Amino acid sequence: MQENKIDSDTTHLEILERGIEVWNRWRSDNPSIQPQLAGEDLSELELCGANLSEADLSEAELFDTDLSM
């Protein structure tokens, strides 16, 4: 799989792990998709500036996650 290729098999967590710029571009290109991050381990990730609006974060691990804007 190419580094920047995002297809239907790519999970939302995989997109987020590619970086904030990639994530926010994907969110802009796909405004009708509600990101599914429920139950994912997001601990210690730097998510400063990530567009997480309407994302399902239920039961996600957020220990030491930077969610600042």
PyMOL commands that set and color helices and strands:
alter all, ss='L'
color gray80, all
select helices_A, chain A and resi 12-17+20-29
alter helices_A, ss='H'
color red, helices_A
deselect
rebuild
show_as cartoon
